[in-house]
Amino acid sequence: MAHAQVPVPPDISNSKIVQEKAREGVDLEINGKRFRHTGDEQMPLLWYLRDVLQLTGTKYGSAHGGDGTDLVLVNGKAVSAITVPMKDLADKMVITVEGLASTDGKLHPLQQAFIDEDAIGCGYCTPGWLIAAKELIDRKRDPSDADIDQLPNLCRCGCQTRVRRAIMRAAAALNGGRV
């Protein structure tokens, strides 16, 4: 039985292969991973998250933000993802609702508190509430009712009372208290 001959690769020692420069773009970190956006610098962060990265937790509320559905954390500050162009995010750290849970899948105390308090109506506004509440608790470990009232989020299902309880429960848990 004859054996097939293995083709010999061409000699490329004299070739003129030149390494191409990396494409210019906006480098940023999202949920602990590095990304480079090489497209339209004016693209809103919301569309990059949803359409490019398929991170669909952050919701579209309006073209101008303001209802809290599209909140993400940028360097620890809650911002409207529809209002921030990619060009403004160079070397920034973004956390979306998908990035709240730990890498082993354990829910953030806010996420668990929202479940425990049944603070999820239709669920559309929930990711924004979680992000706004995270920023609030990071800034103020023991938030008051007045602090929670200042959050920009809207809920059309009427879950505000349960949301308030969930935020208070999470704050207590994060402060080492029992809930």
C-alpha positions as CSV (number, residue, x, y, z in Angstrom):
1,M,0.0,0.0,0.0
2,A,1.5,3.4,-1.0
3,H,1.6,6.2,1.5
4,A,0.4,9.7,0.4
5,Q,3.1,12.3,0.4
6,V,2.8,15.1,2.8
7,P,3.0,18.4,1.0
8,V,6.0,20.5,1.9
9,P,5.1,24.1,2.9
10,P,6.5,26.8,0.7
11,D,9.6,28.5,1.8
12,I,8.6,31.9,3.2
13,S,11.9,32.9,4.6
14,N,12.3,35.5,1.9
15,S,8.7,36.8,1.9
16,K,7.8,40.4,2.6
17,I,5.2,39.7,5.3
18,V,4.8,42.8,7.4
19,Q,2.8,42.8,10.6
20,E,-0.1,45.2,10.4
21,K,-0.6,47.8,13.1
22,A,-3.4,47.2,15.5
23,R,-6.5,49.1,14.5
24,E,-7.0,52.3,16.3
25,G,-10.0,52.5,18.5
26,V,-11.4,53.1,22.0
27,D,-10.0,50.7,24.6
28,L,-12.2,50.2,27.6
29,E,-13.0,47.6,30.2
30,I,-16.5,46.1,30.5
31,N,-17.4,43.8,33.4
32,G,-13.7,43.0,33.9
33,K,-12.9,42.3,30.3
34,R,-10.9,44.5,27.9
35,F,-12.4,45.6,24.6
36,R,-11.4,47.8,21.7
37,H,-14.2,49.5,19.8
38,T,-12.9,50.3,16.3
39,G,-16.2,51.5,14.8
40,D,-18.1,54.8,15.0
41,E,-16.8,56.8,17.9
42,Q,-20.2,58.5,18.2
43,M,-22.0,55.2,18.8
44,P,-23.8,55.3,22.1
45,L,-22.5,52.9,24.7
46,L,-26.0,51.3,24.9
47,W,-25.8,50.1,21.3
48,Y,-22.3,48.8,21.7
49,L,-23.4,46.8,24.8
50,R,-26.6,45.4,23.3
51,D,-25.8,45.1,19.6
52,V,-22.0,44.3,19.6
53,L,-21.4,42.5,22.9
54,Q,-24.9,41.1,23.2
55,L,-25.2,42.3,26.8
56,T,-28.9,43.0,26.7
57,G,-29.6,43.7,30.4
58,T,-29.2,47.4,30.0
59,K,-32.5,48.6,28.4
60,Y,-33.5,51.4,26.1
61,G,-35.8,53.9,27.7
62,S,-35.6,57.0,25.5
63,A,-33.2,58.8,23.2
64,H,-32.3,61.1,26.1
65,G,-32.1,58.7,29.0
66,G,-33.5,60.0,32.3
67,D,-35.8,57.1,33.3
68,G,-33.0,54.9,34.7
69,T,-33.5,51.9,32.4
70,D,-30.2,52.4,30.6
71,L,-27.9,53.0,33.6
72,V,-24.5,51.5,33.8
73,L,-21.6,52.3,36.1
74,V,-18.7,54.2,34.5
75,N,-15.7,54.3,36.9
76,G,-18.2,53.8,39.7
77,K,-20.7,56.5,38.7
78,A,-24.2,55.7,37.3
79,V,-24.6,57.1,33.8
80,S,-27.1,56.8,31.1
81,A,-25.6,54.5,28.4
82,I,-27.7,56.1,25.6
83,T,-26.1,59.5,26.2
84,V,-22.4,58.4,26.4
85,P,-20.6,58.1,23.0
86,M,-17.9,55.4,22.8
87,K,-15.2,58.1,22.3
88,D,-15.8,59.3,25.9
89,L,-15.0,55.9,27.3
90,A,-11.3,55.5,26.5
91,D,-9.6,53.7,29.4
92,K,-12.8,53.7,31.5
93,M,-14.2,50.8,33.4
94,V,-17.9,50.0,32.7
95,I,-20.1,47.7,34.9
96,T,-23.4,46.6,33.5
97,V,-26.1,44.6,35.4
98,E,-24.5,41.4,34.0
99,G,-21.3,42.4,35.8
100,L,-22.8,42.7,39.3
101,A,-22.7,39.0,40.1
102,S,-19.3,37.5,41.0
103,T,-17.4,35.4,38.4
104,D,-18.5,32.2,40.2
105,G,-22.1,33.1,39.6
106,K,-23.0,34.3,43.1
107,L,-25.5,37.1,43.0
108,H,-24.6,40.5,44.3
109,P,-26.5,41.2,47.6
110,L,-28.7,43.8,45.7
111,Q,-29.7,41.1,43.1
112,Q,-30.5,38.7,45.9
113,A,-32.5,41.3,47.8
114,F,-34.5,42.2,44.7
115,I,-35.5,38.5,44.5
116,D,-36.2,38.2,48.2
117,E,-38.4,41.3,48.3
118,D,-40.1,40.4,45.0
119,A,-39.1,43.8,43.7
120,I,-39.4,42.8,40.1
121,G,-42.6,43.6,38.3
122,C,-42.3,43.3,34.5
123,G,-38.5,43.5,35.0
124,Y,-37.8,46.1,32.4
125,C,-36.6,48.7,34.9
126,T,-34.9,46.3,37.2
127,P,-31.4,46.4,35.7
128,G,-31.4,50.2,36.0
129,W,-32.6,50.1,39.6
130,L,-29.8,47.6,40.5
131,I,-27.2,49.9,39.0
132,A,-28.5,53.0,40.6
133,A,-28.8,51.3,44.0
134,K,-25.3,49.9,43.7
135,E,-23.9,53.4,43.1
136,L,-26.0,54.7,46.0
137,I,-24.9,52.0,48.5
138,D,-21.2,52.4,47.4
139,R,-21.5,56.1,48.0
140,K,-23.6,55.9,51.1
141,R,-23.5,52.6,53.1
142,D,-26.7,53.3,55.0
143,P,-29.0,55.1,52.6
144,S,-32.2,56.8,53.8
145,D,-35.6,56.9,52.2
146,A,-34.8,60.4,51.0
147,D,-31.6,59.1,49.3
148,I,-33.6,56.4,47.5
149,D,-36.2,58.9,46.5
150,Q,-33.4,60.8,44.6
151,L,-32.7,57.9,42.3
152,P,-33.7,58.6,38.7
153,N,-35.5,55.3,38.1
154,L,-39.1,54.9,37.1
155,C,-41.2,51.8,37.6
156,R,-44.5,51.7,35.8
157,C,-45.5,48.4,37.6
158,G,-45.7,50.0,41.0
159,C,-42.9,48.1,42.6
160,Q,-41.3,51.1,44.3
161,T,-42.1,50.0,47.8
162,R,-40.6,46.6,47.3
163,V,-37.6,48.2,45.5
164,R,-37.1,50.4,48.6
165,R,-37.2,47.4,50.9
166,A,-34.7,45.5,48.6
167,I,-32.2,48.4,48.7
168,M,-32.5,48.7,52.5
169,R,-32.1,44.9,52.8
170,A,-29.0,44.9,50.6
171,A,-27.4,47.8,52.4
172,A,-27.9,46.0,55.7
173,A,-26.4,42.8,54.3
174,L,-23.4,44.7,52.9
175,N,-22.9,46.4,56.3
176,G,-22.8,43.0,58.0
177,G,-26.3,43.2,59.4
178,R,-28.9,40.6,59.2
179,V,-32.0,41.2,57.1
